[in-house]
Amino acid sequence: MPFRPQFLLPALLLLLPGCFSNNRHQGEKLYVQHCASCHGDQGQGLARLIPPLAGADYLVDHRDELACLLRNGQNEVIVVNGVGYHNIMPGNKGLSPAQLTNLLNYIESHWGNEGAPRTISDVQAQIDKCH
Ligand code: HEC
């Protein structure tokens, strides 16, 4: 097949956004990939089965435990916005501290949440203390 330069530019334009995707986008992508199926695309949760992330007091009250929760999962009775939940949240051992940081920054800055941004070293320090 002859070289067709007119196809090169569209191809580059398609590929470029991938190279320049920023961390915020990584957090959103990871959320869609690993979390949205349960917590919903707006962090709304699902009835009494899955707690919400949108406007969840749990995110504020347990801020320092969230990195471990995301990494190791959880299966105990928890109360979110006054409602009790007890179900299995799977762990995400494959996610790096940088990925966990972007993920937490995404959920803590969307759907009405206003958590302060985290750094990778904060998240790493929390992970070092997971039990
Ligand atoms: C299989 C369904 C499922 C998936 C996938 C899942 N979760 Fe959960 N999540 C739960 C359940 C169920 C709980 C409550 C756990 C308990 O009862 O101990 C929970 C609890 C939480 C909590 C604390 C409670 C709250 O609502 O604030 C956070 C934060 C959270 N999940 C974030 C995430 C993030 C981020 C991801 C993606 C990495 C994720 N979850 C993936 C089901 C899920």
Residues whose N, C-alpha, C, O or C-beta is under 5 A from the ligand:
A	BS01	HEC	H34 C35 C38 L49 I50 P51 P52 L53 A56 Y58 L59 Q74 N75 E76 V77 I78 V80 Y85 H86 N87 I88 M89 P90 N92
